[in-house]
Amino acid sequence: MTFDQAKQARKPFGKFAGQTLDDIAATDEGLRHLDWLVGWFDQKLLLYPNFQAALRAYLADPAIAADLERVL
């Protein structure tokens, strides 16, 4: 999955449901939520596999990783 595809993925559940990864990451709170979410997925294997792949591809982008490091 490309970064451009990943940033348009919509969170299908919970806090920020229906928002794209790019929209969620627009705030420090959202970036911290995405970081928490990737850890949550490590515990909940096989839930939302397409969204999980998009989240990992999104967070792997160097610019997003730098933003995330700044807020953590």
N, C-alpha and C positions, 0 to 999 in steps of 0.2 A: 504494500500500500504506500502510495506517495504522500508526502507532507501535504500537498494541496488537497488530496482526497481526505486525509485524516482531519484537517482543520475544519472541514465541513460536516464531520460526523456529529450527530446529535445525541446527547446523553439520554438514554431511554427510561431513566428511573430516578427517583429520589431528588435530592437538592440539585437545582439547575436542570431538571428534566426538560427536554425539548430544546435546550440551548446548544449551539455548536461548541466544539472544543475551543475554537478561536474566540468566541464570545465569552466563555467561562474564563479563559486565560487573560482577559483584558484587565482583570483586577488582581491585586495581590492575594486577596481572599480566594479567588477562583484558582489561581496557580497553586496555592497551598492545598486546595481541595483536590486538584488533579493529582498532586503528589501523593496525598493520602489515598486516593482512589486506586492508584496503581498498586499500592501495598495491599489494599483490600482485595483486589483481584487475585493477588498471590494466594490468599486464603480461600477464595471462592472459585476454584478452577472450573472452567467450562461454562460459567455464567456469562452471557452476552459476548461470545467469542469475537464477533465482528467489531463491536465497540471496543473491546479490550485491545484488539490489534490496532485499531485507529488511535487509541490513547497512547499506546507504546510508540507508534510511529510519530505521533505528534510530539511527545516528550523527548524523543531522540533528536529532534531538530536542534542544531547548535544554538540558535538564537533563543529558542524556548528554554533549553537547558540553562543558558546563562541567566535568563530572567528568573527561572526557578531557583537557581543558586543564590541570587540576590535576595529573594524573599524568605529563604529558609534560614 
